[in-house]
Amino acid sequence: MILREANIEDIPEIVKVLKLSLGEQDLPLSESIWNFKHKENPFGKSLVFVAEEDNNIVGVRAFMRWEWKVGDKIYQTFRAVDTATHPSHQGKGIFKKLTLKAVEVAKENGDKFIFNTPNDQSRPGYLKMGWQQVDKLKVALRPAYHSFWKFIDGTATEYSTNIQCSLMQIDQLCNDWNDKFVNRKTLITPKSAKFLSWRYEKNPLQKYEIYAKNGLYLAAYIKIRKGLKELRISECIYNGNSKSEITRIVKSFSIKFGAHFISYSPELLELKWNLVSSNIGPILTLKDLNLDEEEKLQFEEIHNWGYSLGDLELF
């Protein structure tokens, strides 16, 4: 079996292996979606390794490039995402071999760490390969704005993009937002107009309700949980003059889709009348590559992560 870094010619066969292994019931798979995640990412191209046997790809492991920032320091990192093994070759340890190979190369290249939020089934495997469990993500929940308990059925099914400002204004908002954290020891994903466009406006995996105006950028979507509609605020970037506007826009989203409750990251946004604001989200895990001891200890504490839900949700 040969382990090697993937190239552009491998993409059709990689997608074929993903479909055979994972199916498309929960996650659509195509070459265009693969390219969106792993080639068009503004943080850079992903690190992708494949396992090859008899000139056929039988396994794939992808680390999506990501950036985190503390103060003025940028950390080049990866988030562990796509992985699959051909059904005829499962049980050979291909996932572990590919993951450790990708870790080795990322470390040699000087990247700082790998992060992800694996489910209960896959987390033990990551921990055995040296990942550290940080903690559950902190998430806030509050009732929808139109009524505390009087649920209404929204008729809207289509998401819309309402951008009332220029790219230059969005970039300025992002720069101001990033600057707010310069004097804090908090990890943030640095935002830009290019990132927001890729992450939310052009995302083929999830459509978002988007509102942008000078001083505010907000992206959200509806997630169905046991018959209830959760309005998830994936991103909210704002200046000090936009807090009342946030309430108005979130309320309009809530009514449009008939949401029952609202979720968001309390690390970056405050809304009144929370029912819950606690560590109830998925578990964040971290693989150190080239952190010094102080950084490692700092990043293993969840309160040092300043994330929007969109920074860490799967896509």
N, C-alpha and C positions, 0 to 999 in steps of 0.2 A: 504493500500500500504506500502510495506517495502522498505526502502532505506538501502543498505548495500554495503560494499566494495566487488568488484568482486574478484573471484578466478580463477585459471587456468581452472577448469571444466566449467566455464561459457563461455569460448571463442567461441565455436561453436554457441551457442544461441545469443551471442553478435553480431557476424558477420551476423547472420540471420536477427536480428533486423535492423542492419545498411543497409543491402541490401533492406529490405522491405521499409525502410524510405527514403533512399537516391538513390537507384538504383546504377548501375555501368556504366552509360553512361560517366561520367566525371572522375570517380575515381574507379579503380578496387579494389575489396574487397575480401579478403580471410583470412583464419587463418594465413597463412605464412606472409602476409603483416601486419596483426595485431601484430604478434609476432615480426616482424622487428621493428615496431615503438615503441612497448610498453614493450617488454621483452629484446631485444638485444641492445637497446640504451646504449652506454657506460657510459652515465651519470646516469643510473639506471633505475629501473622499474617505469612505469607510475603509477599515482594515478587514479584508475578507480572505479567508483561507478555505481551501477545498481539500477533500480526501479523494484520491483517484485510484481506481483499481481496474486493470485491464482496459485502460484508456477511457474509462467511464467515471464521471463524478458520482460518488456515493455518499458524500457528506459535505456540509457547508457550515461555516461559522462566521458571523459578521459582527464587528464592533463598529458602531456608528460614532463618528467623531463629534465631540462636543467641547464647549468651553465653559469653564467656571472662572470666576474672578473674585479675588479678595483684595480690597484696597485698589492699588494700581497694578497688582500682579495677576497675569492671565495664566491659568492652568490648562494645558492641552490634555484633554482626557478622552475617554471613550465610554459609551454606554453599550452594554452587552445586549444585543437585540436578536436578529434572526439566526436560527440554528435548525438544522434538519439532517436526518440520516435516512437514506433510502431504505424502505421497508425490508428489502432482501439482505440488508447489511447491518441491521440493528443487533445489539448485543456484543459488538466488537470493541466497544469503548471509543468509538469515533468522535463522539461529542467531546469527551475529555481530552483526547489527543489534539483535536483541532483547537480547543479553547486554550490549552496550555501552550501550544505553538504560537497562537496569536498573542498571548500574554508575554511570551518570551520576546517576540519581535517588538511589541509596543514598549517594553521595558528598554530594549536595546536602542530604540529610537528616541528615548528620553521623555516619553509621555508620562504624565504624573500619576493617574489612577484610572480605574474602570469602575463604573457604578451601574446598578440596575435595581429593579424591584421584582425579583423572582417570586413565583407563587410557591405555595407550601410544598408542592411536589418536587420542584427543581431546586429550591433553596439549599437543601442538604448537600447536593452535589457541588454547588458553588462553595459552600463552607469548607468542604473537604479539599477544594483546590486553593484555599487560602483567602477566600473572601471573608470580610468581617461584617457581622450584622450591626448596623447602626441603630435603627429604631423604627417604629411605625411613623409614617408621616402625619403631621398635625393637620387636621382638616376641621373647618367650621361648617356647621349646618344651621340654617334658620328657615322659618316658614316662608313661603312665597309672599310677596308684598300685597297681592290683591286681597287676601284674607288669611287669617291664621289657620282656620280649619274648613272654610267653605271652598272646597275644591271646584274649579271650573274646567270644562273641557275646551282647550284651545283648538281652534280649527286650522291653525297654520301648520303646514308640513314642510314648507320650503324655507331654507335658511337664506338670509340676504346679507349683502355687504354694503354698508353705508359709510363711505369715507368722505368726509367733508373738509379735508385738509390735504396739503401737498406732501409728497415724500420728504421734502426738506423739513417740513414742520414735524412729521413723525420722527425723523432722525434726530431733530433737536430735542423732542420730548424724550426719546430714548437716551440721548446723551445726558440730559438733566437727571433722568431716572438713575442711570448708572452712577453718576457723580454723587448721588445721595448716600451711596454705600462706601465711598472711598475711605472714610475714617472709621469704618466698622470692620470687625473681624468676622464678616458674614460672607459665605459663598453665595454668589448670584450668577445666573446666566446673563452675560452682557447682551442687551437688546439693541436692535437696529431695525430700520425700515425693511431692509433686505431679509433679515431673519423672520420678522413678523409676516411678511408676504409669503415666504416659503412655508413657514410653520402652520399658518392659519388660513391665509387667503387662497393658496394654491394646493392645499393638502388633499390628495385624492382619496385618502383613507377615512377622513372625517370632515363633514361640512360644518362650518361654524357660523353663528350669527355674530356679525362683526359691526362695531360702531367705532368710528374714529373721527375726532374733531380736535382742533388745536387745544392741546392740554389733556387729551384723554384717548386711550386706545383700549378697547374692551372686546374680548372674544369669548364666546360661550356656546354651549350646545346642550341638547336634551339627552339624558340617559335614563332609560327605563329600569326601575328597580322594583320588582315584585308588584308590578302594576302601577307604581307611583312614578311621576315624572320629576326627575332631578334636573334642575337647571345648574349645570356645572360651569362656573366661571373659570375658564382655563387661564386667561391672561387679563390683567387689569393694570395698565401703566398710566399714571396720572400725575399732574402737578397739584400744588396746594389749593388751587382755585376750582378744582373739578369735583370735589367730594359730593356736593349736592347733585351735580350732573350724573355721577355714578349711580346714585339712588334712583334717579329718574329713568336712566337707561336700563338698569337691572329690572326695575319694576315693569317697564314696557316689554322686555324680553319675557318676563315671567307671565304676563297676561297674554302675550301673543301665543305662547305655546301651552298655556294652561298648566304651568308647573305647580307642583305641590310643595316642593322645598328647594332650597338653594344651597349649593356647596361651593367653597372657595378656600384659598390658603390664607389663614389668619396671620401668616408671617409677613404678608405684603398688603393686606387689605383689611379694613374694619367695616363691618355692617352691624347695625343694631339688632337686638332681639335674637341673639343666637340661642338655639336649643342646646348645641354641643360645640365645644371648641377644644378638641383633645386629640391625642395620638391614636386615631382610629383608621388611618389609611394603610396602604400596603407597606411592607417592611423594606426599607432602603438598605442595600448592601454595598460594600466598598472593597475593591482590591487595590492595595497600595502597589505602585510600581517604582516611583522615584521621589516619594515624599520624604522630607526629613522628619525626625521624631516628633518635633513640635507640631508640624502640620498634620501628621498622622493622628495624633491625639486630638487635635482640634476638629478634624473632619469626621472623626468617629462619634462626635456629639451632635445629635440632630438639631439642637438649638442654634448651631453655627451655620445651618443651611437656610438661606433665604430664597425659597423656591415658590414659583407659581405652580398650580396644579399642572399646567401645560408643560412645565419643565421636566416633569417626572412621569406623566401619564404615558402609557404605551401607545405607540402608533407605528 
